[in-house]
Amino acid sequence: MWCTRRKIHHSIRDVKRACRTRARVKDLDQIHDDLKTPHKLLEQESNADLPGLGQHYCIHCARHFVSKEVLDVHCKSKLHKKRVKQLEDEPYTQKHAEEAAGLKTDNGTRSNVSMVDI
């Protein structure tokens, strides 16, 4: 009797990871750090691997564009305006994560009452 052949590549880890990270964009806190020094990103050397030789870059969206006209159209788009609005907020930090978990630092004044006095 013949058996049906099972699928061999049903859970290849590398393929799934590549699909997850292929079009990964920068997180908001990373872009917020880039906004502190925008001249470094706007004045880049020509790079043949990037669209438009890396000369047309949107700092807020962390994207390269083919030409200045395409960058101007992008700056008027809804996605760009949403990203600018998101970047106006304070970036998420480790301190926020610890506060959310209930780990706060209490540097308040101590009372002079001790257990001996009670």
Backbone as a chain_set.jsonl record, in Angstrom:
{"seq": "MWCTRRKIHHSIRDVKRACRTRARVKDLDQIHDDLKTPHKLLEQESNADLPGLGQHYCIHCARHFVSKEVLDVHCKSKLHKKRVKQLEDEPYTQKHAEEAAGLKTDNGTRSNVSMVDI", "coords": {"N": [[0.821, -1.179, 0.0], [0.362, 2.221, -0.673], [1.469, 5.232, 0.891], [0.331, 8.511, 1.664], [2.283, 11.258, 0.754], [3.944, 13.291, 3.053], [4.045, 16.799, 3.704], [7.103, 18.357, 3.334], [8.463, 20.766, 3.946], [7.077, 22.183, 6.05], [7.368, 23.841, 8.25], [9.491, 25.855, 8.127], [11.777, 27.694, 9.745], [13.383, 29.893, 9.006], [12.193, 30.967, 6.724], [9.764, 31.949, 7.648], [10.704, 33.87, 9.424], [11.995, 35.594, 7.671], [9.843, 36.609, 6.231], [8.604, 38.067, 8.228], [10.463, 40.063, 8.844], [11.184, 41.331, 6.513], [10.161, 43.769, 5.436], [10.63, 45.528, 7.519], [10.185, 48.395, 9.438], [11.583, 51.329, 11.013], [11.214, 51.771, 14.54], [9.164, 54.042, 16.487], [10.589, 55.291, 18.569], [13.216, 55.065, 17.699], [13.163, 56.637, 15.399], [12.602, 59.042, 16.588], [15.009, 59.549, 17.88], [16.576, 59.944, 15.612], [15.564, 62.352, 14.736], [16.785, 64.199, 16.326], [19.253, 64.771, 15.261], [18.99, 65.796, 12.382], [20.471, 66.694, 10.177], [22.451, 64.867, 9.541], [21.124, 62.774, 8.268], [19.834, 64.002, 6.143], [21.863, 64.999, 4.549], [23.376, 62.951, 3.002], [25.854, 60.792, 1.54], [26.043, 59.7, -1.903], [24.454, 56.643, -2.623], [24.352, 53.746, -4.338], [22.724, 51.588, -3.834], [20.378, 52.421, -2.68], [17.069, 53.825, -3.209], [16.839, 56.489, -5.558], [19.469, 57.146, -5.227], [19.863, 57.589, -2.556], [19.396, 60.238, -1.907], [16.964, 61.5, -1.474], [15.192, 61.647, 1.231], [12.849, 60.884, 3.73], [12.625, 61.925, 6.906], [10.79, 61.585, 8.981], [9.308, 59.32, 8.305], [11.244, 57.492, 7.769], [12.102, 56.67, 5.169], [13.376, 56.194, 1.857], [13.211, 57.93, -1.264], [12.569, 57.984, -4.825], [12.684, 60.362, -6.317], [12.639, 63.99, -5.985], [10.095, 64.957, -6.505], [8.425, 62.794, -5.949], [8.908, 62.557, -3.243], [7.784, 64.983, -2.385], [5.08, 64.524, -2.976], [4.633, 62.448, -1.219], [4.945, 63.777, 1.226], [2.592, 65.173, 1.394], [0.772, 63.244, 1.854], [-1.577, 61.116, 3.635], [-0.502, 59.136, 5.29], [2.043, 60.122, 5.914], [1.398, 62.42, 7.349], [0.088, 61.297, 9.536], [2.227, 59.936, 10.722], [3.886, 62.066, 11.466], [2.286, 63.229, 13.393], [2.227, 61.176, 15.287], [4.867, 61.222, 16.109], [5.027, 63.532, 17.563], [4.397, 63.016, 20.171], [5.856, 61.994, 23.321], [8.605, 59.736, 23.208], [8.446, 56.179, 23.825], [9.946, 54.741, 26.631], [12.301, 52.829, 28.631], [11.794, 53.486, 31.226], [9.067, 54.109, 31.203], [8.07, 51.558, 30.74], [8.785, 50.214, 33.076], [7.284, 51.645, 34.945], [4.724, 50.957, 34.126], [4.727, 48.308, 34.825], [4.696, 48.494, 37.501], [6.966, 49.096, 38.897], [8.205, 51.52, 40.436], [10.343, 54.305, 41.121], [10.858, 55.653, 44.21], [11.705, 58.535, 45.428], [11.095, 60.166, 47.526], [10.791, 62.21, 50.546], [11.879, 60.857, 53.607], [10.089, 59.824, 56.466], [10.575, 60.744, 59.879], [9.816, 58.949, 61.711], [10.374, 55.94, 63.293], [10.463, 52.365, 63.716], [11.11, 51.904, 66.338], [10.152, 54.053, 67.781], [7.455, 53.61, 67.783]], "CA": [[0.0, 0.0, 0.0], [1.068, 3.497, -0.756], [1.088, 6.276, 1.85], [0.393, 9.864, 1.117], [3.536, 11.906, 1.13], [3.755, 14.454, 3.91], [4.703, 18.019, 3.274], [8.42, 18.345, 3.956], [8.879, 22.081, 4.436], [5.886, 22.804, 6.639], [7.661, 24.838, 9.286], [10.864, 26.326, 8.013], [11.879, 28.864, 10.614], [14.009, 31.026, 8.338], [11.251, 31.556, 5.783], [8.813, 32.734, 8.428], [11.411, 35.031, 9.961], [12.244, 36.514, 6.567], [8.581, 37.286, 5.925], [8.323, 39.023, 9.301], [11.432, 41.148, 8.932], [11.576, 41.819, 5.197], [9.806, 45.179, 5.285], [10.603, 46.094, 8.874], [10.476, 49.823, 9.496], [12.108, 51.749, 12.305], [10.233, 52.077, 15.567], [9.007, 55.473, 16.715], [11.652, 55.822, 19.423], [14.42, 55.174, 16.879], [12.985, 57.801, 14.535], [12.694, 60.206, 17.462], [16.444, 59.787, 18.051], [17.079, 60.49, 14.351], [15.116, 63.737, 14.607], [17.679, 65.066, 17.095], [20.333, 65.172, 14.349], [18.464, 65.56, 11.029], [21.421, 67.038, 9.125], [23.205, 63.667, 9.16], [20.33, 61.951, 7.362], [19.477, 64.75, 4.946], [23.065, 65.236, 3.747], [24.079, 61.678, 2.882], [26.581, 60.559, 0.297], [25.297, 58.889, -2.861], [24.534, 55.206, -2.404], [23.679, 53.133, -5.481], [21.792, 50.561, -3.39], [19.147, 53.037, -2.191], [16.294, 54.527, -4.242], [17.233, 57.878, -5.759], [20.853, 57.233, -4.747], [19.856, 57.961, -1.149], [19.387, 61.692, -1.765], [15.627, 61.992, -1.136], [14.879, 60.864, 2.423], [11.858, 61.43, 4.658], [13.109, 61.585, 8.247], [9.68, 61.174, 9.837], [8.856, 57.972, 7.942], [12.452, 56.681, 7.581], [12.003, 56.074, 3.838], [14.062, 56.836, 0.741], [12.348, 58.071, -2.426], [13.274, 58.004, -6.101], [12.918, 61.731, -6.762], [12.118, 65.056, -5.132], [8.655, 65.059, -6.753], [7.775, 61.7, -5.218], [9.008, 62.932, -1.832], [6.796, 66.036, -2.137], [3.756, 63.884, -2.959], [4.567, 61.688, 0.029], [4.786, 64.704, 2.353], [1.193, 65.602, 1.429], [-0.084, 62.072, 2.029], [-2.172, 60.882, 4.951], [0.417, 58.325, 6.089], [3.109, 60.985, 6.423], [0.817, 63.306, 8.363], [-0.142, 60.468, 10.727], [3.514, 59.659, 11.347], [4.338, 63.303, 12.109], [1.465, 63.395, 14.6], [2.675, 60.176, 16.254], [6.186, 61.599, 16.606], [4.918, 64.674, 18.467], [4.335, 62.495, 21.533], [7.125, 61.583, 23.912], [8.855, 58.333, 22.859], [8.326, 55.166, 24.866], [11.264, 54.421, 27.168], [12.345, 51.761, 29.624], [11.173, 54.018, 32.44], [7.622, 53.921, 31.04], [7.779, 50.134, 30.869], [8.881, 49.86, 34.494], [6.137, 52.23, 35.633], [3.55, 50.168, 33.777], [4.827, 47.042, 35.546], [4.571, 48.76, 38.925], [8.287, 49.29, 39.491], [8.472, 52.95, 40.457], [11.382, 54.761, 42.033], [10.3, 56.598, 45.157], [12.781, 59.322, 46.018], [10.474, 61.146, 48.407], [11.438, 62.388, 51.845], [11.544, 59.826, 54.591], [9.585, 60.351, 57.732], [11.507, 60.505, 60.98], [9.242, 57.946, 62.603], [10.953, 54.623, 63.09], [9.733, 51.306, 64.409], [11.436, 51.983, 67.76], [9.288, 55.063, 68.376], [6.087, 53.098, 67.872]], "C": [[0.869, 1.247, 0.0], [0.563, 4.453, 0.321], [1.103, 7.623, 1.135], [1.663, 10.536, 1.631], [3.238, 13.159, 1.953], [4.517, 15.644, 3.348], [6.024, 18.151, 4.04], [8.737, 19.685, 4.628], [7.72, 22.812, 5.11], [6.198, 23.839, 7.695], [9.122, 25.273, 9.237], [10.959, 27.66, 8.749], [12.402, 30.086, 9.867], [13.056, 31.721, 7.371], [10.253, 32.434, 6.529], [9.471, 33.995, 8.98], [11.668, 36.058, 8.865], [10.98, 37.275, 6.19], [8.266, 38.339, 6.976], [9.213, 40.25, 9.216], [11.82, 41.737, 7.585], [11.325, 43.32, 5.064], [9.714, 45.858, 6.641], [10.987, 47.564, 8.826], [10.998, 50.162, 10.888], [10.959, 52.004, 13.273], [10.231, 53.582, 15.826], [10.114, 56.052, 17.59], [12.975, 55.943, 18.662], [14.347, 56.39, 15.96], [13.101, 59.076, 15.357], [14.159, 60.549, 17.742], [17.056, 60.386, 16.78], [16.698, 61.958, 14.182], [15.996, 64.705, 15.399], [18.836, 65.569, 16.237], [19.888, 64.95, 12.903], [19.473, 65.85, 9.923], [22.241, 65.836, 8.672], [22.444, 62.843, 8.129], [19.982, 62.689, 6.073], [20.667, 64.958, 4.016], [23.901, 63.96, 3.676], [24.842, 61.623, 1.565], [25.735, 59.681, -0.615], [25.539, 57.41, -2.597], [23.709, 54.535, -3.494], [22.654, 52.086, -5.061], [20.445, 51.134, -2.956], [18.39, 53.708, -3.334], [16.709, 55.993, -4.337], [18.634, 58.167, -5.271], [20.936, 57.736, -3.311], [19.775, 59.449, -0.896], [18.038, 62.25, -1.313], [15.084, 61.126, -0.002], [13.848, 61.6, 3.263], [12.261, 60.978, 6.059], [11.985, 61.02, 9.099], [9.242, 59.738, 9.565], [10.017, 57.0, 7.754], [12.4, 55.925, 6.258], [12.797, 56.891, 2.831], [13.113, 56.868, -0.446], [13.188, 58.274, -3.676], [13.61, 59.427, -6.526], [12.319, 62.72, -5.774], [10.601, 65.18, -5.291], [7.889, 63.988, -5.975], [7.815, 61.98, -3.716], [7.985, 64.011, -1.482], [5.381, 65.475, -2.096], [3.572, 63.106, -1.668], [4.317, 62.611, 1.22], [3.362, 65.228, 2.468], [0.244, 64.45, 1.74], [-0.553, 61.927, 3.473], [-1.226, 60.094, 5.855], [1.53, 59.178, 6.698], [2.574, 61.881, 7.541], [0.519, 62.551, 9.653], [1.163, 60.214, 11.471], [4.047, 60.894, 12.065], [3.576, 63.521, 13.408], [1.885, 62.398, 15.681], [4.008, 60.576, 16.881], [6.15, 62.825, 17.512], [4.869, 64.22, 19.921], [5.733, 62.121, 22.014], [7.37, 60.106, 23.593], [8.783, 57.416, 24.074], [9.718, 54.755, 25.325], [11.165, 53.262, 28.15], [11.69, 52.21, 30.922], [9.65, 53.863, 32.381], [7.239, 52.452, 31.237], [7.817, 49.703, 32.328], [7.72, 50.436, 35.293], [4.87, 51.431, 35.348], [3.544, 48.837, 34.52], [4.72, 47.238, 37.055], [5.895, 48.946, 39.629], [8.632, 50.776, 39.44], [9.616, 53.24, 41.408], [10.782, 55.844, 42.911], [11.45, 57.314, 45.846], [12.219, 60.418, 46.922], [11.208, 61.251, 49.727], [10.971, 61.305, 52.795], [10.998, 60.485, 55.844], [10.553, 59.962, 58.847], [10.996, 59.452, 61.948], [9.875, 56.603, 62.281], [10.144, 53.606, 63.878], [10.003, 51.345, 65.913], [10.499, 52.968, 68.462], [7.868, 54.546, 68.564], [6.031, 52.059, 68.902]], "O": [[1.947, 1.297, 0.593], [-0.63, 4.481, 0.625], [1.8, 7.821, 0.14], [2.046, 10.388, 2.791], [2.39, 13.974, 1.589], [5.498, 15.497, 2.618], [6.04, 18.063, 5.267], [9.225, 19.715, 5.758], [7.425, 23.955, 4.76], [5.334, 24.659, 8.005], [9.88, 25.078, 10.188], [10.286, 28.629, 8.394], [11.913, 31.196, 10.076], [13.111, 32.942, 7.22], [9.938, 33.537, 6.085], [8.859, 35.063, 8.999], [11.568, 37.261, 9.105], [11.043, 38.461, 5.866], [7.719, 39.393, 6.652], [8.762, 41.362, 9.487], [12.716, 42.579, 7.528], [12.206, 44.056, 4.619], [8.82, 46.669, 6.877], [12.004, 47.928, 8.235], [10.866, 49.371, 11.821], [9.868, 52.404, 12.867], [11.156, 54.299, 15.445], [10.536, 57.189, 17.376], [13.772, 56.835, 18.953], [15.341, 57.089, 15.763], [13.637, 60.077, 14.882], [14.508, 61.726, 17.832], [17.947, 61.232, 16.857], [17.43, 62.721, 13.552], [15.952, 65.912, 15.16], [19.344, 66.668, 16.461], [20.356, 64.012, 12.258], [19.345, 65.303, 8.828], [22.683, 65.794, 7.524], [23.047, 62.276, 7.218], [19.85, 62.064, 5.02], [20.484, 65.08, 2.805], [25.001, 63.899, 4.225], [24.511, 62.32, 0.606], [24.819, 59.0, -0.155], [26.67, 56.978, -2.377], [22.497, 54.734, -3.565], [21.791, 51.727, -5.861], [19.464, 50.395, -2.875], [18.999, 54.117, -4.323], [16.905, 56.656, -3.319], [18.956, 59.307, -4.937], [21.973, 58.253, -2.896], [20.055, 59.897, 0.216], [17.981, 63.374, -0.813], [14.584, 60.024, -0.229], [13.964, 62.807, 3.48], [12.24, 59.785, 6.36], [12.199, 60.075, 9.86], [8.85, 59.021, 10.486], [9.791, 55.801, 7.594], [12.62, 54.715, 6.21], [12.883, 58.115, 2.932], [12.305, 55.957, -0.627], [14.35, 58.676, -3.609], [14.701, 59.678, -7.039], [11.593, 62.345, -4.853], [9.899, 65.474, -4.324], [6.828, 64.259, -5.413], [6.862, 61.673, -3.001], [7.383, 63.969, -0.41], [4.569, 65.9, -1.274], [2.487, 63.101, -1.087], [3.558, 62.262, 2.124], [2.963, 65.684, 3.539], [-0.962, 64.66, 1.874], [-0.002, 62.529, 4.394], [-1.156, 60.356, 7.055], [1.913, 58.983, 7.852], [3.236, 62.07, 8.561], [0.677, 63.099, 10.744], [1.205, 60.27, 12.7], [4.601, 60.781, 13.158], [4.153, 63.949, 14.408], [1.898, 62.739, 16.864], [4.25, 60.298, 18.055], [7.147, 63.13, 18.167], [5.263, 64.972, 20.813], [6.66, 61.955, 21.222], [6.446, 59.298, 23.693], [9.031, 57.836, 25.204], [10.579, 54.452, 24.499], [10.074, 52.781, 28.455], [11.098, 51.4, 31.636], [9.017, 53.526, 33.382], [6.205, 52.148, 31.831], [6.978, 48.917, 32.769], [7.222, 49.792, 36.217], [4.036, 51.25, 36.236], [2.478, 48.294, 34.813], [4.659, 46.264, 37.806], [5.936, 48.951, 40.859], [9.281, 51.232, 38.499], [9.834, 52.515, 42.379], [10.257, 56.838, 42.409], [12.09, 56.762, 46.74], [12.822, 61.483, 47.056], [12.131, 60.484, 50.001], [9.81, 60.896, 52.778], [11.414, 61.581, 56.219], [11.261, 58.96, 58.746], [11.685, 59.105, 62.907], [9.905, 56.183, 61.124], [9.237, 53.972, 64.625], [9.183, 50.854, 66.688], [10.1, 52.742, 69.604], [7.155, 55.027, 69.445], [4.968, 51.488, 69.146]]}, "num_chains": 1, "name": "protein.A"}
